[in-house]
Amino acid sequence: MRFLLLMLVLAAGSLSLPAIAQKKGQTKAAQAGAKDAYRYQITIHGLRDTTCFLAYHMGDKQYLADTAKVDGNGKMVFTGRETLDGGIYMVVLPNRKYFEIIVNEPSFSVETDTGRLTEDVKFSGSKENAVFNDYIQYVAKRGAEINGLATQLKAAKDNKPEAERLRKEIKDKEDALADYRRQLADKHPGTFIATLLRALTDPKRPEPPLAKNGRPDSAYKFYDNRAHYFDNIDFSDARLLRTPILHGKVKYYMDNLTVPEPDSINKSTNVVLDKAAASNKEVFRYLLWMLSNTYETSPYMGMDAVFVHLAKRYYLSGRADWIDSSTRKKIADRVKILDPLLIGKAAPRLIMRDTTGMPISLHEVAAKNKYTIVVFYDPNCGHCQKEVPEINDHFYKDYKAKGVEMIAACAERNPKDWKQFVRKHKLSCINTFDTDTVVDFRNYWDVYSFPVIYVIDKERKIIGKRVPADKLGQFIDETEKIRKRL
């Protein structure tokens, strides 16, 4: 049921207007007297003397395309001298309620009512929207039936025969809806609505072979589904960008059909981006931005390896030829910092001095312990004042006997503040300071905020980075379990 009710959900709802970003374009004053490139007349009975908005989807966000004044009879006209890019657009009312239309024709008329925005919609002069509206009405009915069955299924979870019957009935209705989509798409070849309907429909695949237990082979089905997941997506059609569909399909592929570890994710990004690059530059550009942004800002540890992969393969190789030299340099500089710090790579050398002035080498400490925790901190940082003592008192003291050492590396340049911090909090771990001012914390350890925590193993490899302070114990315990199984 992944995309079963997608179009139904999208067809009517409410938007938070501040979330709709402004699109650069011509003002109404600039458009005055010019020949209209588009003209959409909308009449909404029950609405009067106000302003409505025309917005469009771009991935998982919405952007403002135009505004129109509503007269005393509920009539408004969206016009402009620049053609609107095709896609699914939203007519947004002042109360943030909206209904959707397909923009792919220069002009048409729409009539509806405030009380039944989608149910009473009527289009004139638009083949695309007439088909779209028929589909919406069909899905509304079928969706209500499936939702009802799903509610019954939830209530019948302890009644296996009834639950099985309900699952079959739901599947039959889902299959019928998929067949309806296919038939409707085939009936209107060459239209954008056909492209949309195909994109919403999973490819028809043969039944999987039977496994040893006599049941359909679920592993075969998973891999077959993944291999053919994009068969119905037309990557050459940039209009799909201005719908939630392409963004949603790619996100599902990455989140649900890809093993959540960097090597597998890298391969999946290659599949998506190589398809896009071979089909349409605008689609390629958007998806590269989407995936780069997703993994550069991911809250999950180790996903910076995906960003580095994307940067090297696409941005720095010249395939993303739309970026300027300044942007390319910024990306290259970021990769230069991140690449040596990826999970599994040898930790950079780090030599600082302890409170007695003796040099302390991270590599030497790591070689003597199962795990070495390095905490980069600033004694004047509020988070550090709370978290560093907690790590020392509630983690280090418990885990030292388990082969864990800890280096508290002060990244601030004032030795007086450092020594006061160590004394005040009675830190019992190895306390170090860059007395010789030779450590480039930002460029060699990616330290731009505090505290930053790394976990190094006995082979001096980075096995954890930016681990939350309160998760250190859990991280070490899970790592031990995994290593014992290997």
PEQUIBEL-V905595 format. One record per run of one state. SS is the DSSP state (helix for helix, strand for strand, loop for the rest). FROM is the first residue (numbers start at 1). TO is the last residue. If there is no record, write none. Layout:
ss-><SS;SS>
from-><FROM;FROM>
to-><TO;TO>
//
This chain:
ss-><loop;helix;strand;loop;helix;loop;strand;loop;helix;loop;strand;loop;strand;loop;strand;loop;strand;loop;strand;loop;strand;loop;strand;loop;strand;loop;strand;loop;helix;loop;helix;loop;helix;loop;strand;loop;strand;loop;helix;loop;helix;loop;helix;loop;helix;loop;helix;loop;helix;loop;helix;loop;strand;loop;strand;loop;strand;helix;loop;strand;loop;helix;loop;strand;loop;helix;loop;strand;loop;helix;loop;strand;loop;strand;loop;helix;loop>
from-><1;6;12;15;17;20;21;23;28;32;38;46;50;59;61;71;75;81;87;93;97;104;107;114;116;117;122;125;127;156;160;188;192;201;210;211;216;217;218;228;238;243;245;257;262;278;281;297;304;316;325;340;346;347;351;354;359;362;368;371;378;382;403;404;411;415;426;430;434;441;446;452;458;461;466;469;486>
to-><5;11;14;16;19;20;22;27;31;37;45;49;58;60;70;74;80;86;92;96;103;106;113;115;116;121;124;126;155;159;187;191;200;209;210;215;216;217;227;237;242;244;256;261;277;280;296;303;315;324;339;345;346;350;353;358;361;367;370;377;381;402;403;410;414;425;429;433;440;445;451;457;460;465;468;485;486>
//
